[in-house]
Amino acid sequence: MKLNRFFIRTSFGLFLLIFFLSDTYAQDIIPFDTTNWDIQTESIIHENYRGYDAVYMRGGSLLLKNTTFINGTIEFDVFLTERQGFPGVNFRTTEGGNSEQFYIRPHLPGKPDANQATPVVNGFTGWQLYFGEEYSVPYDYNYEDWTHVKLVVNDDKAQVFFDYSDEPQLSWYLKHPPREGSVSIGGGGQAPMHYANFKINKDESKLFKFNVTERAKTEGIIKEWTISDKFEESRLNELSDINKLIQERSWDHKIKIEENDIANISWAASRFGDGNTVFAKLIIKSNKDQVKLFEFGYSDRVVAILNGTPIYKGNNGWRTRDYRYLGTVGLFDSIYLNLKKGDNELLFAVSESFGGWGITGRFIDYSEIEIN
């Protein structure tokens, strides 16, 4: 009899322990309901899918209510398909359209750009500026089971771990100063995605083997640009109006290049309000009349103007050259500048649609000139 009572007490204790642990685990998961999430999707279905209580969403996003986040761990499961989509998470989102973002490109398994870390600056997502090994990593996705994503954030650093890996697949530096903000998931575009098991742990922000790939610096790159206020791109269509357009501008912002050798114009101009175009200005002091070659890159469209005269027009937007064209920024274009002795004003009217608003450039030969 004593043995039976001992067995009953022990069994009951184990049952309580299992129940407690199960209940704690359940409490860690934030249910996909209207109590916890602001639903901003085209369509959404709640269902049990492949063993998990899941949400199946198309387009838009789910914004986590009553929670802000600065440091810690964000985890979730997503069931990927080979359709083009961009499922992921935005975090530290603040007013004015500023956040940090990580998303997956499930249609590009094993490719160098199979995923993407990027800031969102004043409403502009900058993947055409922030690309390469610093911001993405090849990964072979599983389309037969759930993909687990764990994001660890600590001040100006972040790491992502796929599928319960012991080591991070990608580590990167965040672009915004650390600041509490909201969290949202989505980004599936027109390809619906299943999400499950969303968790946040604000107490766990320890990084592991933080190692960032450094991009080789480009010799001679222009370090700083002066940026005008915004105006409508259509005003560039009237060549006779160019000088008036220039004279009307204010020049309140200077932006420096980042580690990618690109100046992100979004730091000086917002997506919101009228206008999608700014002037990026250089003053070139030449010791004599001469011709100089200038290499440059931009996103998305540009008109180059030297001393009030338009000399170049180009389009580097996504898929503008063929269906695979990304429109990433590099020193892919060149112009010969007919410089006069003294000060020369070089303007690039840079227009943006999406993907990143940027400008970069350099002279091959800096002899007999100074940049102001």
C-alpha positions as a Markdown table, in Angstrom:
| # | Residue | x | y | z |
|---|---|---|---|---|
| 1 | Met | 0.0 | 0.0 | 0.0 |
| 2 | Lys | 2.8 | 2.4 | 0.9 |
| 3 | Leu | 4.4 | 1.7 | -2.5 |
| 4 | Asn | 1.2 | 2.4 | -4.3 |
| 5 | Arg | 0.8 | 5.7 | -2.5 |
| 6 | Phe | 4.4 | 6.6 | -3.3 |
| 7 | Phe | 3.8 | 5.7 | -7.0 |
| 8 | Ile | 0.6 | 7.8 | -7.1 |
| 9 | Arg | 2.3 | 10.9 | -5.5 |
| 10 | Thr | 5.3 | 10.6 | -7.8 |
| 11 | Ser | 3.1 | 10.2 | -10.9 |
| 12 | Phe | 1.0 | 13.2 | -9.9 |
| 13 | Gly | 4.1 | 15.3 | -9.3 |
| 14 | Leu | 5.4 | 14.4 | -12.7 |
| 15 | Phe | 2.1 | 15.2 | -14.2 |
| 16 | Leu | 2.1 | 18.7 | -12.5 |
| 17 | Leu | 5.6 | 19.3 | -13.7 |
| 18 | Ile | 4.8 | 18.4 | -17.3 |
| 19 | Phe | 1.6 | 20.5 | -17.2 |
| 20 | Phe | 3.5 | 23.4 | -15.8 |
| 21 | Leu | 6.3 | 23.2 | -18.4 |
| 22 | Ser | 3.7 | 22.8 | -21.2 |
| 23 | Asp | 1.7 | 25.8 | -19.9 |
| 24 | Thr | 4.9 | 27.9 | -19.7 |
| 25 | Tyr | 5.8 | 27.0 | -23.3 |
| 26 | Ala | 2.3 | 27.8 | -24.5 |
| 27 | Gln | 2.5 | 31.2 | -22.7 |
| 28 | Asp | 5.7 | 32.0 | -24.5 |
| 29 | Ile | 4.0 | 31.7 | -27.9 |
| 30 | Ile | 2.0 | 34.8 | -28.9 |
| 31 | Pro | -1.3 | 33.6 | -30.5 |
| 32 | Phe | -2.2 | 35.1 | -33.9 |
| 33 | Asp | -5.4 | 36.7 | -32.8 |
| 34 | Thr | -6.9 | 40.2 | -32.7 |
| 35 | Thr | -6.1 | 40.6 | -29.1 |
| 36 | Asn | -2.3 | 40.4 | -29.8 |
| 37 | Trp | -2.1 | 41.5 | -33.4 |
| 38 | Asp | -3.3 | 44.4 | -35.7 |
| 39 | Ile | -4.2 | 42.5 | -38.9 |
| 40 | Gln | -3.3 | 44.5 | -42.0 |
| 41 | Thr | -3.4 | 41.8 | -44.7 |
| 42 | Glu | -5.3 | 41.3 | -47.9 |
| 43 | Ser | -6.6 | 38.0 | -46.6 |
| 44 | Ile | -5.9 | 35.7 | -43.6 |
| 45 | Ile | -6.9 | 32.2 | -42.4 |
| 46 | His | -6.4 | 30.7 | -39.0 |
| 47 | Glu | -5.9 | 26.9 | -39.2 |
| 48 | Asn | -3.9 | 23.9 | -37.9 |
| 49 | Tyr | -1.2 | 23.3 | -40.4 |
| 50 | Arg | 1.4 | 20.6 | -40.4 |
| 51 | Gly | 1.1 | 20.2 | -36.6 |
| 52 | Tyr | 1.0 | 23.8 | -35.6 |
| 53 | Asp | -1.7 | 26.4 | -34.9 |
| 54 | Ala | -0.9 | 28.7 | -37.7 |
| 55 | Val | -2.0 | 31.7 | -39.7 |
| 56 | Tyr | -2.1 | 31.7 | -43.5 |
| 57 | Met | -1.7 | 35.3 | -44.8 |
| 58 | Arg | -1.5 | 37.0 | -48.1 |
| 59 | Gly | 0.0 | 40.4 | -48.6 |
| 60 | Gly | 0.3 | 43.1 | -45.9 |
| 61 | Ser | 1.5 | 42.4 | -42.4 |
| 62 | Leu | 0.6 | 41.6 | -38.8 |
| 63 | Leu | 1.6 | 44.3 | -36.3 |
| 64 | Leu | 2.2 | 43.1 | -32.7 |
| 65 | Lys | 0.0 | 45.1 | -30.3 |
| 66 | Asn | 1.0 | 46.6 | -26.9 |
| 67 | Thr | 4.7 | 45.5 | -27.3 |
| 68 | Thr | 7.8 | 47.4 | -28.0 |
| 69 | Phe | 11.2 | 45.9 | -28.7 |
| 70 | Ile | 14.8 | 47.1 | -28.6 |
| 71 | Asn | 17.0 | 44.1 | -27.6 |
| 72 | Gly | 16.3 | 40.4 | -27.3 |
| 73 | Thr | 15.3 | 37.4 | -29.4 |
| 74 | Ile | 12.5 | 37.1 | -31.9 |
| 75 | Glu | 11.6 | 33.6 | -33.1 |
| 76 | Phe | 9.0 | 32.2 | -35.5 |
| 77 | Asp | 8.3 | 29.3 | -37.9 |
| 78 | Val | 7.4 | 29.9 | -41.5 |
| 79 | Phe | 6.4 | 27.3 | -44.1 |
| 80 | Leu | 8.1 | 28.3 | -47.3 |
| 81 | Thr | 7.1 | 27.5 | -50.9 |
| 82 | Glu | 9.1 | 28.0 | -54.0 |
| 83 | Arg | 6.9 | 30.8 | -55.1 |
| 84 | Gln | 8.4 | 34.3 | -55.1 |
| 85 | Gly | 7.8 | 36.0 | -51.8 |
| 86 | Phe | 9.5 | 38.0 | -49.0 |
| 87 | Pro | 8.4 | 36.6 | -45.6 |
| 88 | Gly | 10.1 | 38.2 | -42.7 |
| 89 | Val | 10.1 | 40.5 | -39.7 |
| 90 | Asn | 10.3 | 44.3 | -39.1 |
| 91 | Phe | 11.6 | 45.4 | -35.7 |
| 92 | Arg | 12.3 | 48.6 | -33.9 |
| 93 | Thr | 9.8 | 50.3 | -36.1 |
| 94 | Thr | 9.3 | 54.0 | -35.2 |
| 95 | Glu | 7.3 | 56.9 | -36.5 |
| 96 | Gly | 8.3 | 58.2 | -40.0 |
| 97 | Gly | 8.8 | 54.7 | -41.5 |
| 98 | Asn | 12.1 | 53.8 | -39.8 |
| 99 | Ser | 12.9 | 50.2 | -38.9 |
| 100 | Glu | 15.3 | 47.3 | -39.2 |
| 101 | Gln | 14.2 | 44.4 | -41.4 |
| 102 | Phe | 15.1 | 40.8 | -42.2 |
| 103 | Tyr | 13.3 | 38.7 | -44.8 |
| 104 | Ile | 13.7 | 35.5 | -46.8 |
| 105 | Arg | 13.6 | 35.1 | -50.6 |
| 106 | Pro | 12.3 | 31.5 | -50.7 |
| 107 | His | 12.4 | 31.5 | -54.5 |
| 108 | Leu | 16.2 | 31.9 | -54.4 |
| 109 | Pro | 17.5 | 28.8 | -52.4 |
| 110 | Gly | 21.3 | 28.5 | -52.3 |
| 111 | Lys | 21.8 | 31.9 | -54.1 |
| 112 | Pro | 23.9 | 34.7 | -52.6 |
| 113 | Asp | 20.8 | 36.8 | -52.1 |
| 114 | Ala | 18.6 | 34.0 | -50.6 |
| 115 | Asn | 17.6 | 36.5 | -47.8 |
| 116 | Gln | 18.1 | 40.1 | -46.9 |
| 117 | Ala | 19.0 | 42.3 | -43.9 |
| 118 | Thr | 18.3 | 46.0 | -44.6 |
| 119 | Pro | 17.3 | 49.1 | -42.8 |
| 120 | Val | 14.1 | 50.9 | -43.7 |
| 121 | Val | 14.9 | 54.6 | -43.7 |
| 122 | Asn | 12.1 | 57.2 | -43.9 |
| 123 | Gly | 9.8 | 54.7 | -45.6 |
| 124 | Phe | 12.4 | 53.3 | -48.1 |
| 125 | Thr | 13.6 | 49.7 | -47.9 |
| 126 | Gly | 17.2 | 49.8 | -49.1 |
| 127 | Trp | 18.0 | 46.4 | -50.5 |
| 128 | Gln | 19.5 | 47.9 | -53.7 |
| 129 | Leu | 22.1 | 49.7 | -51.5 |
| 130 | Tyr | 22.7 | 47.1 | -48.8 |
| 131 | Phe | 23.6 | 43.9 | -50.7 |
| 132 | Gly | 26.3 | 41.3 | -50.8 |
| 133 | Glu | 27.9 | 39.1 | -48.1 |
| 134 | Glu | 27.4 | 41.7 | -45.4 |
| 135 | Tyr | 23.6 | 41.6 | -45.7 |
| 136 | Ser | 22.6 | 38.1 | -47.1 |
| 137 | Val | 23.8 | 34.5 | -47.0 |
| 138 | Pro | 23.2 | 31.5 | -49.3 |
| 139 | Tyr | 20.8 | 29.0 | -47.7 |
| 140 | Asp | 19.0 | 25.9 | -49.0 |
| 141 | Tyr | 15.4 | 26.1 | -47.8 |
| 142 | Asn | 13.2 | 23.1 | -47.0 |
| 143 | Tyr | 9.9 | 23.2 | -48.7 |
| 144 | Glu | 8.6 | 20.0 | -47.0 |
| 145 | Asp | 8.6 | 21.2 | -43.4 |
| 146 | Trp | 8.6 | 24.4 | -41.3 |
| 147 | Thr | 11.6 | 26.7 | -41.4 |
| 148 | His | 12.6 | 28.1 | -37.9 |
| 149 | Val | 13.9 | 31.6 | -37.8 |
| 150 | Lys | 15.6 | 33.1 | -34.7 |
| 151 | Leu | 16.8 | 36.7 | -34.7 |
| 152 | Val | 19.0 | 38.0 | -31.9 |
| 153 | Val | 19.3 | 41.8 | -31.5 |
| 154 | Asn | 21.8 | 43.6 | -29.3 |
| 155 | Asp | 22.2 | 47.3 | -29.6 |
| 156 | Asp | 23.8 | 47.9 | -33.1 |
| 157 | Lys | 24.2 | 44.3 | -34.0 |
| 158 | Ala | 21.9 | 41.4 | -35.1 |
| 159 | Gln | 22.3 | 37.7 | -36.0 |
| 160 | Val | 20.0 | 35.2 | -37.6 |
| 161 | Phe | 19.9 | 31.5 | -36.9 |
| 162 | Phe | 18.0 | 29.1 | -39.3 |
| 163 | Asp | 16.5 | 25.8 | -38.2 |
| 164 | Tyr | 17.9 | 25.7 | -34.7 |
| 165 | Ser | 21.5 | 26.0 | -35.9 |
| 166 | Asp | 24.1 | 26.3 | -33.1 |
| 167 | Glu | 25.9 | 29.1 | -35.0 |
| 168 | Pro | 24.4 | 32.1 | -36.9 |
| 169 | Gln | 24.1 | 32.0 | -40.6 |
| 170 | Leu | 24.4 | 35.8 | -40.8 |
| 171 | Ser | 25.6 | 38.6 | -38.6 |
| 172 | Trp | 25.3 | 42.3 | -39.5 |
| 173 | Tyr | 25.4 | 45.8 | -38.1 |
| 174 | Leu | 22.1 | 47.7 | -37.7 |
| 175 | Lys | 21.8 | 51.2 | -39.2 |
| 176 | His | 19.5 | 53.0 | -36.9 |
| 177 | Pro | 20.6 | 54.0 | -33.4 |
| 178 | Pro | 19.1 | 51.5 | -30.9 |
| 179 | Arg | 15.5 | 52.7 | -30.1 |
| 180 | Glu | 12.4 | 50.9 | -28.9 |
| 181 | Gly | 9.9 | 50.3 | -31.6 |
| 182 | Ser | 7.1 | 48.0 | -32.8 |
| 183 | Val | 7.4 | 44.5 | -34.4 |
| 184 | Ser | 5.6 | 43.1 | -37.4 |
| 185 | Ile | 5.7 | 40.1 | -39.6 |
| 186 | Gly | 4.6 | 39.7 | -43.3 |
| 187 | Gly | 6.1 | 40.4 | -46.6 |
| 188 | Gly | 4.7 | 37.4 | -48.5 |
| 189 | Gly | 3.6 | 39.7 | -51.3 |
| 190 | Gln | 1.1 | 37.8 | -53.5 |
| 191 | Ala | 2.5 | 34.5 | -52.4 |
| 192 | Pro | 0.6 | 33.4 | -49.2 |
| 193 | Met | 2.7 | 32.2 | -46.3 |
| 194 | His | 2.0 | 30.1 | -43.1 |
| 195 | Tyr | 3.4 | 31.5 | -39.8 |
| 196 | Ala | 3.4 | 29.8 | -36.4 |
| 197 | Asn | 5.1 | 29.8 | -33.0 |
| 198 | Phe | 5.9 | 33.5 | -32.7 |
| 199 | Lys | 7.9 | 34.4 | -29.6 |
| 200 | Ile | 9.8 | 37.3 | -28.2 |
| 201 | Asn | 12.3 | 37.1 | -25.3 |
| 202 | Lys | 13.6 | 40.5 | -24.2 |
| 203 | Asp | 15.9 | 39.0 | -21.7 |
| 204 | Glu | 18.0 | 37.0 | -24.2 |
| 205 | Ser | 20.2 | 39.2 | -26.4 |
| 206 | Lys | 23.6 | 37.5 | -26.2 |
| 207 | Leu | 25.4 | 37.3 | -29.5 |
| 208 | Phe | 27.4 | 34.3 | -30.6 |
| 209 | Lys | 30.5 | 34.4 | -32.8 |
| 210 | Phe | 29.6 | 37.8 | -34.2 |
| 211 | Asn | 31.6 | 38.1 | -37.4 |
| 212 | Val | 30.8 | 40.5 | -40.2 |
| 213 | Thr | 32.2 | 40.3 | -43.7 |
| 214 | Glu | 33.9 | 43.6 | -44.6 |
| 215 | Arg | 33.6 | 44.9 | -48.1 |
| 216 | Ala | 36.8 | 46.1 | -49.8 |
| 217 | Lys | 36.9 | 49.9 | -50.0 |
| 218 | Thr | 36.8 | 51.6 | -53.4 |
| 219 | Glu | 39.7 | 53.9 | -53.9 |
| 220 | Gly | 38.8 | 57.6 | -54.6 |
| 221 | Ile | 35.1 | 57.4 | -53.7 |
| 222 | Ile | 33.4 | 60.7 | -53.0 |
| 223 | Lys | 32.8 | 60.7 | -49.2 |
| 224 | Glu | 30.0 | 63.3 | -48.8 |
| 225 | Trp | 27.2 | 64.7 | -50.9 |
| 226 | Thr | 25.0 | 67.8 | -50.5 |
| 227 | Ile | 21.3 | 67.0 | -50.9 |
| 228 | Ser | 18.5 | 69.4 | -51.9 |
| 229 | Asp | 14.9 | 69.3 | -50.9 |
| 230 | Lys | 12.5 | 67.1 | -52.9 |
| 231 | Phe | 10.7 | 67.9 | -56.1 |
| 232 | Glu | 8.6 | 66.1 | -58.7 |
| 233 | Glu | 10.5 | 64.1 | -61.2 |
| 234 | Ser | 8.3 | 65.4 | -64.0 |
| 235 | Arg | 9.9 | 68.9 | -63.7 |
| 236 | Leu | 13.0 | 67.5 | -65.3 |
| 237 | Asn | 11.1 | 67.1 | -68.6 |
| 238 | Glu | 11.4 | 70.8 | -69.4 |
| 239 | Leu | 15.0 | 71.5 | -70.2 |
| 240 | Ser | 14.3 | 75.3 | -70.3 |
| 241 | Asp | 13.1 | 75.0 | -66.6 |
| 242 | Ile | 16.3 | 73.4 | -65.3 |
| 243 | Asn | 18.1 | 76.5 | -64.0 |
| 244 | Lys | 14.9 | 77.8 | -62.3 |
| 245 | Leu | 14.4 | 74.4 | -60.7 |
| 246 | Ile | 17.9 | 74.5 | -59.4 |
| 247 | Gln | 17.6 | 78.0 | -58.0 |
| 248 | Glu | 14.4 | 77.1 | -56.1 |
| 249 | Arg | 16.0 | 74.4 | -54.1 |
| 250 | Ser | 17.2 | 74.5 | -50.5 |
| 251 | Trp | 20.4 | 72.6 | -49.5 |
| 252 | Asp | 20.0 | 71.7 | -45.9 |
| 253 | His | 21.4 | 68.2 | -45.8 |
| 254 | Lys | 24.8 | 66.6 | -46.2 |
| 255 | Ile | 25.1 | 62.8 | -46.2 |
| 256 | Lys | 28.2 | 60.6 | -46.0 |
| 257 | Ile | 28.8 | 57.3 | -47.7 |
| 258 | Glu | 28.5 | 54.2 | -45.5 |
| 259 | Glu | 30.6 | 51.1 | -45.4 |
| 260 | Asn | 29.1 | 50.1 | -48.8 |
| 261 | Asp | 30.6 | 53.2 | -50.4 |
| 262 | Ile | 27.1 | 54.5 | -51.2 |
| 263 | Ala | 25.3 | 57.6 | -49.8 |
| 264 | Asn | 21.7 | 56.7 | -48.8 |
| 265 | Ile | 19.6 | 59.6 | -49.8 |
| 266 | Ser | 16.8 | 58.4 | -47.7 |
| 267 | Trp | 18.5 | 59.8 | -44.6 |
| 268 | Ala | 17.9 | 63.2 | -46.0 |
| 269 | Ala | 14.5 | 62.7 | -47.8 |
| 270 | Ser | 11.3 | 60.9 | -46.8 |
| 271 | Arg | 9.0 | 58.8 | -48.9 |
| 272 | Phe | 6.1 | 60.7 | -47.5 |
| 273 | Gly | 4.8 | 64.0 | -49.0 |
| 274 | Asp | 5.2 | 65.4 | -52.5 |
| 275 | Gly | 8.2 | 64.7 | -54.7 |
| 276 | Asn | 10.4 | 61.7 | -55.5 |
| 277 | Thr | 13.5 | 63.5 | -56.7 |
| 278 | Val | 16.4 | 65.4 | -55.1 |
| 279 | Phe | 19.6 | 66.9 | -56.4 |
| 280 | Ala | 22.9 | 65.4 | -55.1 |
| 281 | Lys | 25.6 | 68.1 | -55.5 |
| 282 | Leu | 29.3 | 68.4 | -55.8 |
| 283 | Ile | 31.4 | 71.5 | -56.3 |
| 284 | Ile | 34.5 | 70.7 | -58.4 |
| 285 | Lys | 37.3 | 73.3 | -58.3 |
| 286 | Ser | 39.5 | 72.8 | -61.4 |
| 287 | Asn | 42.9 | 74.4 | -61.8 |
| 288 | Lys | 42.4 | 74.7 | -65.6 |
| 289 | Asp | 40.0 | 73.9 | -68.4 |
| 290 | Gln | 40.1 | 70.1 | -68.7 |
| 291 | Val | 38.1 | 66.9 | -69.3 |
| 292 | Lys | 37.8 | 64.5 | -66.4 |
| 293 | Leu | 36.2 | 61.0 | -66.4 |
| 294 | Phe | 33.7 | 60.5 | -63.6 |
| 295 | Glu | 32.4 | 57.0 | -62.6 |
| 296 | Phe | 29.1 | 56.9 | -60.8 |
| 297 | Gly | 26.1 | 54.7 | -59.6 |
| 298 | Tyr | 22.6 | 55.6 | -58.6 |
| 299 | Ser | 19.1 | 54.3 | -57.8 |
| 300 | Asp | 16.6 | 54.5 | -59.5 |
| 301 | Arg | 16.8 | 57.1 | -62.2 |
| 302 | Val | 19.2 | 60.1 | -62.8 |
| 303 | Val | 19.8 | 63.2 | -64.8 |
| 304 | Ala | 23.3 | 64.6 | -64.6 |
| 305 | Ile | 23.7 | 68.4 | -64.9 |
| 306 | Leu | 27.1 | 70.2 | -65.2 |
| 307 | Asn | 27.1 | 74.0 | -64.7 |
| 308 | Gly | 23.4 | 74.2 | -65.6 |
| 309 | Thr | 23.5 | 72.0 | -68.7 |
| 310 | Pro | 22.0 | 68.4 | -68.7 |
| 311 | Ile | 24.6 | 66.0 | -70.0 |
| 312 | Tyr | 23.3 | 62.5 | -69.1 |
| 313 | Lys | 20.1 | 60.6 | -68.4 |
| 314 | Gly | 19.8 | 57.0 | -67.1 |
| 315 | Asn | 17.5 | 54.4 | -65.6 |
| 316 | Asn | 18.9 | 51.8 | -63.1 |
| 317 | Gly | 15.6 | 50.6 | -61.7 |
| 318 | Trp | 14.6 | 47.0 | -60.9 |
| 319 | Arg | 13.9 | 45.0 | -64.1 |
| 320 | Thr | 14.4 | 48.0 | -66.4 |
| 321 | Arg | 17.1 | 46.2 | -68.5 |
| 322 | Asp | 15.8 | 42.6 | -68.3 |
| 323 | Tyr | 13.6 | 40.6 | -66.1 |
| 324 | Arg | 16.5 | 39.5 | -63.9 |
| 325 | Tyr | 18.0 | 43.0 | -63.5 |
| 326 | Leu | 18.1 | 44.0 | -59.8 |
| 327 | Gly | 19.2 | 47.6 | -60.0 |
| 328 | Thr | 21.8 | 47.4 | -57.3 |
| 329 | Val | 24.1 | 50.4 | -57.0 |
| 330 | Gly | 27.7 | 50.3 | -58.3 |
| 331 | Leu | 30.2 | 52.3 | -60.4 |
| 332 | Phe | 28.6 | 51.0 | -63.6 |
| 333 | Asp | 28.2 | 54.3 | -65.5 |
| 334 | Ser | 30.7 | 57.0 | -66.6 |
| 335 | Ile | 30.6 | 60.5 | -68.1 |
| 336 | Tyr | 33.3 | 62.8 | -69.3 |
| 337 | Leu | 33.1 | 66.2 | -67.6 |
| 338 | Asn | 34.2 | 69.2 | -69.5 |
| 339 | Leu | 35.4 | 71.3 | -66.6 |
| 340 | Lys | 36.1 | 75.0 | -66.8 |
| 341 | Lys | 38.8 | 76.7 | -64.7 |
| 342 | Gly | 37.4 | 77.6 | -61.3 |
| 343 | Asp | 34.3 | 76.2 | -59.6 |
| 344 | Asn | 32.1 | 73.7 | -61.5 |
| 345 | Glu | 28.7 | 72.6 | -60.1 |
| 346 | Leu | 27.9 | 68.9 | -60.8 |
| 347 | Leu | 24.3 | 67.8 | -60.0 |
| 348 | Phe | 22.7 | 64.5 | -60.1 |
| 349 | Ala | 18.9 | 64.6 | -60.1 |
| 350 | Val | 18.2 | 61.2 | -58.4 |
| 351 | Ser | 14.6 | 59.8 | -58.6 |
| 352 | Glu | 13.3 | 56.9 | -56.5 |
| 353 | Ser | 10.5 | 54.4 | -56.9 |
| 354 | Phe | 11.5 | 51.5 | -54.5 |
| 355 | Gly | 14.4 | 49.4 | -53.4 |
| 356 | Gly | 16.8 | 52.1 | -52.2 |
| 357 | Trp | 17.6 | 55.8 | -53.0 |
| 358 | Gly | 21.3 | 56.2 | -53.5 |
| 359 | Ile | 24.2 | 57.9 | -55.2 |
| 360 | Thr | 27.9 | 57.2 | -55.4 |
| 361 | Gly | 30.8 | 58.3 | -57.6 |
| 362 | Arg | 34.5 | 58.9 | -58.0 |
| 363 | Phe | 37.1 | 60.5 | -60.3 |
| 364 | Ile | 39.7 | 58.2 | -61.8 |
| 365 | Asp | 42.2 | 61.0 | -61.6 |
| 366 | Tyr | 42.1 | 63.7 | -58.9 |
| 367 | Ser | 45.0 | 65.7 | -60.2 |
| 368 | Glu | 44.4 | 69.4 | -60.8 |
| 369 | Ile | 40.9 | 69.3 | -59.1 |
| 370 | Glu | 39.5 | 69.7 | -55.6 |
| 371 | Ile | 36.0 | 68.5 | -54.3 |
| 372 | Asn | 34.1 | 70.9 | -52.0 |
